[in-house]
Amino acid sequence: MKKVKLGKSIPPLPLPVCLLGAEVNGKPNFNTIVWFNMLHDNPPLIGVAMSKRHYTNIGIKENRTFSINIPTSDMVIVTDYCGLRSGSKVDKSKEFELFYGELKTAPMIKECSVNIECKLINKIDFKNTELFIGEIFEIYSDEKYLIDEKLDASELDSFIFLMPNGPYKKIGANLAEAYKVGISYKPKN
Ligand SMILES: Cc1cc2nc3c(=O)[nH]c(=O)nc-3n(C[C@H](O)[C@H](O)[C@H](O)COP(=O)(O)O)c2cc1C
């Protein structure tokens, strides 16, 4: 198989999608983010890379809190909208039913399957980007997603985004049992 060099622009990766919430100038705002990931488990840390141009960044720095909200597949249109329009021009707070946790300034979306309330603990500056590092303060979910009082991620009906330009894709059927299927693998040497 001949490999072809594709350069070093944004690679074609499948990424989860979130609506990131922050309170900007006393009003909730949400933007669509795919550059986010778990960074550490204890303490539990999430990193989010956001362009310095975004309105939401102002609120994260102002209150030192934000939320990560995981949309369900029936929210794909409003999710795309939140990634197309800036809170500096439109009021995105009316698009959702909201709730707040103990941090008080991290707006969360009731319609989302999972809500992660975060405290900002660090910010790293790149040229055009700010990497916000948040410590998870609390995670919320709807009872309907719990099996034996535990969250069952395969039932969340979340969707992914194929970098760099989409489409959004539903998550497909289970492929194999993680941490188990590799046990029977026979190494080549
Ligand atoms: C599918 C999708 C994914 C996006 N992912 C990111 C991202 O990871 N980081 C980022 O800085 N902007 C991302 N954006 C762009 C912002 O969501 C967009 O510019 C938004 O309007 C900013 O809103 P704000 O000005 O209200 O903060 C994404 C947009 C879309 C549609």
The ligand as an SDF file (V2000), in Angstrom:
LIG
                    3D

 31 33  0  0  0  0  0  0  0  0999 V2000
  -19.0450   21.7790   14.2170 C   0  0  0  0  0  0  0  0  0  0  0  0
  -18.3370   22.9730   14.7880 C   0  0  0  0  0  0  0  0  0  0  0  0
  -17.2730   22.7860   15.6300 C   0  0  0  0  0  0  0  0  0  0  0  0
  -16.5750   23.8750   16.1670 C   0  0  0  0  0  0  0  0  0  0  0  0
  -15.5140   23.6310   16.9970 N   0  0  0  0  0  0  0  0  0  0  0  0
  -14.8190   24.6730   17.4840 C   0  0  0  0  0  0  0  0  0  0  0  0
  -13.7080   24.4280   18.3360 C   0  0  0  0  0  0  0  0  0  0  0  0
  -13.4020   23.2940   18.7210 O   0  0  0  0  0  0  0  0  0  0  0  0
  -13.0010   25.5080   18.7740 N   0  0  0  0  0  0  0  0  0  0  0  0
  -13.3220   26.7840   18.4120 C   0  0  0  0  0  0  0  0  0  0  0  0
  -12.6360   27.7210   18.8270 O   0  0  0  0  0  0  0  0  0  0  0  0
  -14.3950   27.0410   17.6180 N   0  0  0  0  0  0  0  0  0  0  0  0
  -15.1590   26.0260   17.1520 C   0  0  0  0  0  0  0  0  0  0  0  0
  -16.2340   26.2620   16.3560 N   0  0  0  0  0  0  0  0  0  0  0  0
  -16.6090   27.6560   16.0190 C   0  0  0  0  0  0  0  0  0  0  0  0
  -17.4640   28.3420   17.0940 C   0  0  0  0  0  0  0  0  0  0  0  0
  -18.4450   27.4890   17.6400 O   0  0  0  0  0  0  0  0  0  0  0  0
  -18.1790   29.5510   16.4560 C   0  0  0  0  0  0  0  0  0  0  0  0
  -17.2420   30.4760   15.9440 O   0  0  0  0  0  0  0  0  0  0  0  0
  -19.1710   30.2520   17.3750 C   0  0  0  0  0  0  0  0  0  0  0  0
  -20.0150   31.0640   16.6130 O   0  0  0  0  0  0  0  0  0  0  0  0
  -18.5210   31.1170   18.4670 C   0  0  0  0  0  0  0  0  0  0  0  0
  -19.5680   31.6100   19.2690 O   0  0  0  0  0  0  0  0  0  0  0  0
  -19.3570   32.7630   20.3520 P   0  0  0  0  0  0  0  0  0  0  0  0
  -18.7530   33.9600   19.6320 O   0  0  0  0  0  0  0  0  0  0  0  0
  -20.7890   33.0420   20.8230 O   0  0  0  0  0  0  0  0  0  0  0  0
  -18.4750   32.2370   21.4260 O   0  0  0  0  0  0  0  0  0  0  0  0
  -16.9720   25.1910   15.8290 C   0  0  0  0  0  0  0  0  0  0  0  0
  -18.0730   25.3940   14.9880 C   0  0  0  0  0  0  0  0  0  0  0  0
  -18.7650   24.2960   14.4780 C   0  0  0  0  0  0  0  0  0  0  0  0
  -19.9680   24.4970   13.5830 C   0  0  0  0  0  0  0  0  0  0  0  0
  1  2  1  0
  2  3  1  0
  2 30  2  0
  3  4  2  0
  4  5  1  0
  4 28  1  0
  5  6  2  0
  6  7  1  0
  6 13  1  0
  7  8  2  0
  7  9  1  0
  9 10  1  0
 10 11  2  0
 10 12  1  0
 12 13  2  0
 13 14  1  0
 14 15  1  0
 14 28  1  0
 15 16  1  0
 16 17  1  0
 16 18  1  0
 18 19  1  0
 18 20  1  0
 20 21  1  0
 20 22  1  0
 22 23  1  0
 23 24  1  0
 24 25  2  0
 24 26  1  0
 24 27  1  0
 28 29  2  0
 29 30  1  0
 30 31  1  0
M  END
$$$$
